Amino acid sequence: MNWLTNVVRPKIRNILRRETPENLWIKCPDTGQLVFYKDVESNQFVIPGSNYHMRMGATARLKSVFDNETWYDVALPDVVADPLKFRDERKYVDRIKDARTKTGMTDSVKVGYGKLEGMGTVVAVQDFDFMGGSLGMAAGEALVRGLELAVEKKSPFIVFAASGGARMQEGILSLMQLPRTTVGVQMLREAKLPYIVVLTNPTTGGVTASYAMLGDVQIAEPGALIGFAGARVIEQTIREKLPEGFQRAEYLRDHGMVDMVVHRHDLKPTLARLCRLLTKAPAVEVAPRVLPEQIAVAPDAVPAPQA
């Protein structure tokens, strides 16, 4: 108890209380450093000091990839929300409602079509905030629709994978999305169109066992956790201590499972260059992206007059 709660009247107390947003500061998982949220957001959710790559939502990811941060949202097929009438501690339909309210998405995958340095491209993004980016019927339909659209538009297809695996609440119907998405990738391959996978933190389980490891080029973000089973499960099974950095992007690159590890700031030009190479498209000159920390203002600069 203090003077504010003991002495000040309730109406005055409400005036004195400052409303602080919950996400005003972000704590770096790597160093414990507190960083202003707006600084992290403007830096594409990379912690400036430690270079730690935070998770990105689907909308923020699409903004970072497409030219002028504009694209067309691809209409996705409707699926049955709760085909097995599943319930554990809570009803599955209630979990879906909460996830939709939290993320503003219908399910864990968002698909967009737009220009990537002038080239028409289809991009699918898994949002880990939607039930751990789990792969269910709706996510499978979204990926298949994105692959079909890429074939229709004769454009490259890029997927940003982030998932804990198949969605247990949909049982075998979830597992059936593994072969369905694999067939979709094969359809793209038969059309001789590029399929590029960007593995983000984390990509595990059934997603790793299907479309996430079928790319013509496998890219990973720095420090991303990538694997099928968890490290603890593997250690208990083989009864051996795993090497340092096992299942991390850099370790997998060094051992041939990933083609390259690319910093988030370099992802867009890297993806555009790969798309041009794989489609034999001519290069397009694009102005370099200027990061906030690269902007310098002259001491004698004055604001421009407002119209």
C-alpha positions in Angstrom: 0.0 0.0 0.0 1.2 3.6 -0.7 -0.1 7.2 -0.6 -1.6 6.8 -4.1 -3.9 4.0 -3.0 -4.5 5.2 0.6 -5.0 9.0 0.2 -5.8 9.9 -3.4 -9.5 9.7 -4.4 -10.4 7.2 -7.1 -11.2 9.8 -9.8 -7.9 11.6 -9.3 -6.1 8.2 -9.1 -7.4 7.3 -12.6 -6.0 10.6 -13.9 -2.6 9.8 -12.4 -2.4 6.3 -13.7 -0.6 6.0 -17.0 -1.8 3.5 -19.5 1.3 1.7 -20.8 0.9 -0.7 -23.8 1.9 -4.3 -22.9 4.2 -4.5 -25.9 6.0 -1.2 -25.5 9.3 -3.0 -24.8 10.6 -6.4 -26.1 13.1 -8.5 -24.2 15.7 -10.2 -26.4 15.5 -14.0 -25.8 19.3 -14.2 -26.6 20.8 -11.4 -24.4 17.9 -10.3 -22.2 18.3 -6.8 -23.5 15.1 -4.6 -23.4 14.5 -3.0 -26.7 11.8 -0.4 -27.7 9.1 -2.2 -29.7 8.9 0.4 -32.4 12.7 0.1 -33.0 12.3 -3.7 -33.5 9.3 -3.3 -35.7 11.1 -0.8 -38.0 14.1 -3.2 -38.2 11.9 -6.0 -39.5 11.7 -7.6 -36.0 15.4 -8.1 -35.7 16.9 -7.0 -32.4 19.4 -4.2 -33.3 22.1 -5.1 -30.8 22.1 -8.9 -30.9 20.8 -9.5 -34.4 18.3 -12.0 -33.0 15.5 -12.7 -35.4 12.1 -12.4 -33.7 9.0 -14.1 -35.2 7.1 -12.1 -37.8 3.4 -12.2 -38.3 2.0 -13.1 -41.7 1.0 -9.5 -42.7 4.4 -8.0 -41.6 6.2 -10.7 -43.6 4.2 -10.0 -46.8 4.9 -6.3 -46.4 8.6 -7.0 -46.2 8.6 -9.1 -49.4 6.4 -7.3 -51.9 7.2 -4.1 -53.7 5.6 -1.0 -52.1 4.2 -3.3 -49.4 1.2 -4.0 -51.6 -0.3 -7.3 -52.7 -3.5 -9.1 -53.4 -4.8 -11.4 -50.7 -5.6 -14.8 -52.4 -9.1 -16.1 -51.7 -8.8 -19.4 -49.9 -11.3 -22.4 -50.0 -13.6 -22.8 -47.0 -13.2 -26.0 -44.9 -15.1 -27.6 -42.0 -13.9 -25.9 -38.9 -14.1 -28.9 -36.6 -14.4 -32.1 -38.7 -13.8 -34.5 -35.7 -15.8 -32.6 -33.1 -12.6 -32.7 -31.0 -12.3 -31.7 -27.4 -9.5 -31.9 -24.8 -9.4 -29.3 -22.0 -11.4 -27.0 -24.3 -13.4 -27.4 -27.5 -11.4 -27.2 -30.6 -13.8 -24.6 -32.1 -13.1 -22.3 -29.1 -9.4 -22.6 -29.7 -9.9 -21.6 -33.3 -12.0 -18.6 -32.3 -9.3 -17.4 -29.9 -6.6 -17.8 -32.5 -8.6 -15.9 -35.1 -9.3 -13.1 -32.6 -5.6 -12.9 -31.7 -4.1 -12.9 -35.2 -7.0 -11.6 -37.4 -6.4 -14.5 -39.7 -8.8 -17.3 -40.7 -6.1 -20.0 -40.2 -2.4 -20.4 -39.9 -1.5 -19.7 -43.6 -1.9 -16.5 -45.5 -1.3 -16.3 -49.3 -0.6 -13.2 -51.3 0.1 -12.4 -54.9 2.2 -9.3 -55.9 5.4 -8.0 -57.4 8.8 -9.0 -56.1 11.2 -6.5 -57.6 8.9 -6.3 -60.6 8.2 -10.0 -61.0 4.8 -11.5 -60.3 5.2 -13.9 -57.3 2.9 -16.0 -55.1 4.0 -16.0 -51.4 2.5 -18.2 -48.6 3.3 -17.4 -45.0 2.7 -19.5 -41.9 1.9 -17.5 -38.8 3.2 -19.3 -35.7 0.9 -17.2 -33.5 -2.1 -19.1 -35.0 -2.0 -22.3 -32.9 1.7 -22.7 -33.4 1.5 -22.5 -37.2 0.1 -26.0 -37.1 -0.9 -27.7 -40.4 -4.5 -28.6 -40.6 -7.1 -28.9 -43.4 -7.4 -25.1 -43.9 -3.6 -24.6 -44.0 -3.3 -27.5 -46.5 -6.0 -26.0 -48.7 -4.3 -22.6 -48.6 -1.0 -24.0 -49.7 -2.5 -26.1 -52.5 -4.5 -23.0 -53.7 -1.3 -20.9 -53.7 0.6 -23.6 -55.7 -2.3 -23.8 -58.2 -2.3 -20.0 -58.6 1.5 -20.0 -59.2 0.9 -22.5 -62.1 -2.0 -20.3 -63.4 0.1 -17.1 -63.3 3.3 -18.9 -64.4 5.1 -17.3 -61.4 7.5 -18.5 -58.7 6.1 -19.7 -55.4 7.8 -18.8 -52.1 6.7 -20.3 -48.8 7.8 -19.0 -45.4 7.5 -22.0 -43.1 7.0 -21.6 -39.3 5.2 -24.5 -37.6 5.2 -27.0 -34.7 3.9 -29.7 -37.1 0.5 -31.3 -37.9 -2.6 -30.1 -36.0 -3.5 -32.9 -33.5 -7.1 -31.8 -33.2 -7.7 -32.9 -36.8 -6.1 -36.3 -36.6 -5.6 -38.2 -39.8 -7.2 -35.3 -41.8 -4.2 -33.2 -40.8 -1.7 -35.8 -41.7 -3.3 -36.1 -45.1 -2.1 -32.6 -45.9 1.5 -33.9 -46.1 0.9 -35.9 -49.3 -1.5 -33.3 -50.6 1.0 -30.4 -50.4 3.7 -32.7 -51.8 1.6 -33.4 -54.8 1.0 -29.6 -55.2 4.8 -29.0 -55.2 5.2 -31.7 -57.8 2.6 -29.9 -60.0 4.6 -26.7 -59.8 7.8 -28.6 -60.6 6.1 -30.2 -63.7 5.3 -26.7 -64.8 9.0 -25.9 -64.5 8.4 -23.0 -62.0 10.6 -22.2 -59.0 9.7 -23.4 -55.6 11.6 -21.6 -52.8 11.3 -22.4 -49.1 12.4 -20.0 -46.3 12.7 -21.9 -43.0 12.0 -19.6 -40.1 12.1 -20.2 -36.3 10.8 -22.8 -35.6 10.0 -25.3 -38.4 9.4 -28.8 -37.1 7.2 -31.9 -37.3 5.1 -32.8 -40.2 5.8 -29.6 -42.0 9.5 -30.5 -42.1 8.4 -33.9 -43.3 6.6 -32.5 -46.3 6.6 -29.2 -48.3 9.2 -27.4 -46.1 12.1 -29.6 -47.3 11.1 -29.9 -51.0 12.3 -26.5 -52.3 14.5 -26.0 -55.3 16.4 -23.7 -52.9 16.3 -24.1 -49.1 16.9 -20.8 -47.3 17.0 -20.4 -43.5 17.0 -17.4 -41.2 19.8 -17.1 -38.7 19.4 -19.2 -35.6 16.2 -20.9 -36.8 15.3 -24.2 -35.2 14.6 -26.8 -38.0 14.0 -30.5 -37.5 11.4 -33.2 -37.3 11.6 -34.6 -33.7 12.8 -32.6 -30.7 16.4 -32.8 -29.6 15.4 -34.3 -26.2 13.5 -37.1 -27.9 16.4 -37.8 -30.2 18.8 -37.9 -27.3 16.6 -40.3 -25.4 16.2 -42.5 -28.4 19.9 -42.8 -29.5 21.2 -42.4 -25.9 23.9 -40.0 -27.1 24.6 -36.3 -26.5 23.8 -34.2 -29.6 26.4 -31.8 -31.0 26.4 -28.1 -30.1 23.9 -26.1 -32.3 22.2 -29.3 -33.5 19.0 -28.5 -35.6 20.0 -24.8 -35.9 20.1 -23.2 -39.3 23.9 -22.7 -39.3 24.6 -26.3 -38.3 22.2 -27.6 -41.0 23.8 -25.4 -43.7 27.3 -26.8 -42.8 25.9 -30.3 -43.0 24.1 -29.9 -46.4 20.5 -29.8 -45.3 20.1 -26.1 -46.0 21.5 -24.2 -49.0 22.0 -20.9 -47.4 21.4 -18.9 -44.2 20.3 -15.3 -45.1 19.8 -12.3 -42.8 16.3 -11.0 -42.9 17.4 -7.6 -44.3 18.9 -9.5 -47.3 16.0 -11.8 -47.9 14.0 -9.8 -50.4 16.9 -9.1 -52.8 18.1 -12.7 -52.4 14.7 -14.1 -53.2 14.3 -11.8 -56.2 17.7 -12.8 -57.6 16.9 -16.5 -57.2 13.5 -16.0 -58.9 15.2 -14.2 -61.9 17.9 -16.9 -62.2 15.4 -19.8 -62.0 13.0 -18.2 -64.5 15.7 -16.6 -66.7 14.0 -13.3 -66.3 16.0 -10.0 -67.0 17.3 -8.1 -64.0 15.3 -5.1 -62.8 17.0 -2.1 -61.1 15.5 -1.4 -57.7 16.5 1.4 -55.3 18.2 -0.1 -52.2 16.2 -0.3 -49.0 17.3 2.3 -46.4 17.2 1.1 -42.8 16.3 3.5 -40.0 19.8 3.4 -38.5 21.2 4.4 -41.9 19.3 7.7 -42.1 21.3 10.7 -41.1 19.9 14.2 -40.8 22.1 17.3 -41.2 22.4 19.5 -38.1 21.1 22.5 -40.0 18.3 20.7 -41.7 14.9 22.2 -41.4 11.5 20.5 -41.9 10.0 20.8 -45.3 6.9 23.2 -45.5 3.6 21.4 -45.3 1.3 21.7 -48.3 
